Amino acid sequence: MEIISVSLHDLRKMNNSEALILQGCGGDLKEWVDGINDMLTEIGILQNESRFEKAYSFHNEDLTCLLFPFDDVQLDIGKLAMWRLHTHEQFGGTWLSDYVPNRLGGFVLCEEECDESEEMGMEMM
């Protein structure tokens, strides 16, 4: 299992992905990932012995957050959506596609970044 630290800007570039974000994950992040994997397996959300093998950590608004990408896991998305709603007060769970637009100002596309970089480069000349 791998936990990768990412920046808020990195999150803004994940526009072709979906993931579960848990907010306020204090302490040992490995314990959080193991606990979430165990919990979601026990209640039938993670299926066919699938587990989140990769998670991302980031800091925003004085909170440590974990992002669990949906790539390479088999899950019951309907059950996960219900679990997220029922545990929102406890875990602050949200989707990546909601978090980035509402907390970080939206996703950025490579073309936008490239255009901005070129404009800034032109201004510096």
C-alpha positions as CSV (number, residue, x, y, z in Angstrom):
1,M,0.0,0.0,0.0
2,E,1.3,3.4,-1.0
3,I,0.4,6.8,0.3
4,I,1.6,9.7,-1.9
5,S,1.6,13.3,-0.7
6,V,0.2,15.7,-3.4
7,S,-0.3,19.4,-3.6
8,L,-3.6,21.2,-4.1
9,H,-2.5,22.1,-7.6
10,D,-2.0,18.4,-8.3
11,L,-5.6,17.7,-7.3
12,R,-6.8,20.4,-9.7
13,K,-5.1,18.4,-12.5
14,M,-7.1,15.2,-11.7
15,N,-10.0,16.2,-13.9
16,N,-10.3,12.8,-15.6
17,S,-10.5,10.8,-12.3
18,E,-13.0,10.2,-9.5
19,A,-12.2,9.4,-6.0
20,L,-13.4,9.5,-2.4
21,I,-11.9,12.2,-0.2
22,L,-12.0,12.0,3.6
23,Q,-11.2,15.2,5.5
24,G,-9.6,15.5,8.9
25,C,-7.5,12.3,9.0
26,G,-5.2,12.9,11.9
27,G,-2.5,10.5,13.1
28,D,-1.1,7.6,11.2
29,L,-2.3,7.7,7.6
30,K,-1.5,4.0,7.0
31,E,-3.9,3.1,9.9
32,W,-6.6,5.3,8.2
33,V,-6.1,3.5,4.8
34,D,-6.1,0.0,6.4
35,G,-9.2,0.9,8.5
36,I,-11.1,2.3,5.5
37,N,-10.2,-0.8,3.4
38,D,-11.3,-3.1,6.2
39,M,-14.5,-1.2,6.8
40,L,-15.5,-0.9,3.2
41,T,-14.7,-4.6,2.7
42,E,-16.8,-5.7,5.7
43,I,-19.9,-3.8,4.5
44,G,-19.6,-5.1,0.9
45,I,-18.5,-1.9,-0.8
46,L,-15.0,-3.2,-1.9
47,Q,-15.7,-6.4,-3.7
48,N,-13.7,-9.5,-4.9
49,E,-10.9,-8.9,-2.4
50,S,-10.3,-5.5,-4.0
51,R,-8.5,-2.9,-1.8
52,F,-7.3,0.6,-2.2
53,E,-3.6,0.0,-2.8
54,K,-2.8,3.6,-3.5
55,A,-4.0,6.7,-1.6
56,Y,-3.0,10.3,-1.8
57,S,-2.7,12.7,1.2
58,F,-2.9,16.5,1.1
59,H,-3.5,19.4,3.4
60,N,-6.2,22.0,3.0
61,E,-7.8,24.4,5.5
62,D,-5.7,23.0,8.4
63,L,-7.0,19.5,7.7
64,T,-5.1,16.4,6.6
65,C,-7.1,14.7,3.9
66,L,-6.9,11.3,2.2
67,L,-8.0,10.7,-1.4
68,F,-8.9,7.1,-2.5
69,P,-8.9,6.9,-6.3
70,F,-11.4,4.6,-7.9
71,D,-8.9,3.3,-10.5
72,D,-8.0,-0.4,-10.1
73,V,-10.6,-1.2,-7.4
74,Q,-13.9,-3.1,-7.7
75,L,-16.6,-1.4,-5.7
76,D,-20.3,-1.0,-5.4
77,I,-20.6,2.8,-6.1
78,G,-24.2,2.9,-4.9
79,K,-23.3,1.5,-1.5
80,L,-20.3,3.8,-1.3
81,A,-22.5,6.8,-2.0
82,M,-24.9,5.8,0.8
83,W,-22.0,5.1,3.2
84,R,-20.5,8.5,2.3
85,L,-23.7,10.3,3.2
86,H,-24.2,8.3,6.4
87,T,-20.7,8.9,7.6
88,H,-20.3,12.5,6.4
89,E,-20.2,14.0,9.9
90,Q,-17.6,11.4,11.0
91,F,-15.3,11.5,8.0
92,G,-16.2,14.6,6.0
93,G,-16.4,12.3,2.9
94,T,-16.9,13.9,-0.5
95,W,-16.1,13.1,-4.1
96,L,-13.1,14.6,-5.9
97,S,-15.4,16.0,-8.5
98,D,-17.2,18.0,-5.8
99,Y,-14.2,18.9,-3.7
100,V,-12.1,20.5,-6.4
101,P,-14.8,22.9,-7.8
102,N,-16.1,23.8,-4.4
103,R,-12.9,24.1,-2.4
104,L,-10.1,24.7,-4.9
105,G,-11.7,26.8,-7.6
106,G,-12.1,24.1,-10.2
107,F,-10.0,21.8,-12.3
108,V,-7.3,23.0,-14.6
109,L,-6.5,21.6,-18.0
110,C,-3.0,21.2,-19.4
111,E,-3.9,23.6,-22.2
112,E,-4.9,26.3,-19.7
113,E,-1.6,25.8,-17.8
114,C,0.5,25.8,-21.0
115,D,-1.3,29.0,-22.2
116,E,-0.8,30.7,-18.9
117,S,2.9,29.7,-18.8
118,E,3.5,31.0,-22.3
119,E,1.7,34.3,-21.5
120,M,3.8,34.7,-18.4
121,G,6.9,33.9,-20.4
122,M,6.0,36.5,-23.0
123,E,5.4,39.1,-20.4
124,M,8.8,38.5,-18.9
125,M,10.5,39.2,-22.3
